[in-house]
Amino acid sequence: MDRFREKTCIVTGGARGIGAAIATKLGTEGCTVAIFDIDEQAGEYRQRELEKNGI
C-alpha cells in the first residue's frame, strides 16, 4: 500500500514497543520515517531493521 507515499512521519520513541510498530507500519504504507528515541543504541538497531525491510 502507498497510502502515505511522498509523506514523512516523525515517530518519537520509535526504537521500541508501540513506537517501533508505528514506524514499521507507516513505512510499509509508503511513508518516509524518521525515528527518535532517548536510547541511541536501540534507535540504531531499529534503523537497521527498518532498512532491511526497505523502509
Secondary structure, 3 states (H helix, E strand, C coil): CCCCCCCEEEEECCCCHHHHHHHHHHHHCCCEEEEECCCHHHHHHHHHHHHHCCC
